[in-house]
Amino acid sequence: MKEPTLKNQAKALFIGNILGIIFQFLIPSILVRFISQEDFGIYRQFQLIALTFVGTLGMGLQSSLFYFYPISNGSNKAKIIQQTLFLFILILTLFSLLLYFFGDEILIYLNFQDFIDYKWYLYLFITFMIMSSIISIIFTLEKKTRLNKLYPSVEKISNFFIFLIVIQFVTGYEGPILALVLFSLVRLIYFLLYSLPYLRKIFLPSWQRIKEQLVYSIPFGFALILNQISVKFDKFFINQYISPEEFGVYSIAFLGIPVLKQFFTSIHNVVVPEISKFFANGNKVKAIVLWQKTVDRTSSVTIPAVTLFWLMANEIITILYTKAYIEAANYYRVFILMFLVSMFSHELILRGANKTKYIFISNVIGSIVTILLGFWLIPKYGLYGAIVTALIGTITPMLISLHIERKVMKLEFKNWVNWNNIFTNVSICLVVFIPLFLFKDRVSNIYLRLISCSILFLFTVIILQIKFKIFIFKKYIPHITKFIKI
């Protein structure tokens, strides 16, 4: 049976994620209309703590599968899956002891004392999410394009309906918190059922293999921890100065551009295994070419997306979260600028070349810069200082990683990426942005304004990209041209 191409795999991942985005948006949109701003702020604080631990306790073991699974054969694939789960259990056991003996003190110190009675909800959610965190990775590694299409949307739809049912019976912030725990349990059950072929025969852990995986993962894992410090330091620190209501508003700034995030994830998850193979076989040139093609695709979509969401931030926040949260729009505009750096697909080369120690180094520097700036900016400038700290904390490790990767690839800056395409995309977006920015407020109906401006912006940008021959979805050009003629 012919294996799906990289493009088809990426497309499957992208479609699968897009189908679930509507339901992902609906949860907070519905919640702000059901509970008070204070309860919403407390719920977002719970999410902050829980997802921070989910993002760090895995210690990069999930990403190590992109390296070890493709180069393993036969039963070794089952061994690497089992070994990853074994290491998860060890880490979570240590975490449970920490929570039991010091959980109350940690929560009080971080100004999250509202969760003392819910700390075991926190533990259950983190445990279930980490243990099932490799399910989508397995789909990608097995090249199951159909599951990659279906799973992300089914996952988010399940999350939505569990959430919708629970908040009908459990009021306040406890309802959505309980819904998160129940959803994570359902996800874990599905993961265990799907993974039975890997678990039927239990292999004793090989300390040599564990050592190899840890050598690969630990630098990446510590890099994740430092990255979380860089990215979330602002939220933990600003929490000392603001109320839960204000935290709820501020948290909306990190809505991001969900379609864009899924686009990045879909491409990167299928590119990393291929880059790993190229480096393992000594084909450095092919790895570089694949990375440059990846940047061409991500930048061609990112620049228009950031421009459009920056333009329509007020409308997006108001429609999704009501006018009570409109203050978040300016914070949102600042934060989405980070996509203009992340479009360069940082860390793909370092991960594929098994040079994850440099990811660790870049995040060490990023964390130091973020903490030093945060201690100055946040007390002085409040929420605006916090959002600038968040932006700097996000892009600093990216910029350092990209600089190191350029050195690894031995490319001059002028030949690093296709700068002509990037400059052309920026110019196109500015040309379309300026008239829309000046005249969009003349449309009084907010829904009509969002729809009409978005369609006009995207349609004009696509036409100009086709004209300047930089439109990346080339097979759709005949259909677009036919539509224009009609």
DAWO-V226285 format. One line per field, one symbol per residue. ss: DSSP state (2 for helix, 1 for strand, 0 for the rest). psi: psi as a letter, one per 30 degrees, with the letter a starting at -180 (. if undefined). burial: # if it has 24 or more other C-alpha atoms within 12 Angstrom, else .. Layout:
ss = ???
psi = ???
burial = ???
This chain:
ss = 000002222222222222222222222222200000222222222222222222222000222222220000002222222222222222222222222222222222200022222222222222222220002222222000222222222222222222222222200222222222222222222222220222200000002222222222222222222222222222222200000222222222222002222222222222222222222200022222222222222222222222222220222222222022200222222222222222000002222200022222222222222222222222222222222222222222222222222222200022220022222222222222222222222200022222222222222222222220000002222222222220
psi = kkkkleeeeeeeeeeeeeffeeeeeeeeeeeffflleeeeeeeeeeeeeefeeefeffhgeeffefeeefglkbffeeeeeeeeeeeeeeeeeeeeeeeeegeeeeeeeghhffgefgffeeeeeeeeeefgfgefeeeeefhieeeeeeeeeeeeeeeeeeeeeefffjlafeefeeeeeeeeeeeeeeeeeegefffejkkkkjfeeeeeeeeeeeeeeeeeeeeeeeegeeeeefffflleeeeeeefffgeaieeeeeeeeeeeffeeeeeeeeeeggieeeeeeeeeeeeeeeefeeeeeeeeeeegeeeeeeeeglffgfffeeeeeeefffffeffghlfeeeeeghhfffeeeefeeeeeeeeeeefeeeeegbeeeeeeeeeefefeeeeeeeeeeeeefhklefgelieeeeeeeeeeeeeeeeeeeefeffjekeeeeeeeeeeeeeeeeeeeeeeghgkfieffeeeeeeeee.
burial = .....##.#################.######.##.##################################.....#############..##..#...#...#...#..###..##.###############################################.##....#################.###..#..##.........##..############################.#.####################################.......####################################..###############################################.##..##...#########################.##......###..##.###.###.##..##..#.....#..##.###..##########...###..............
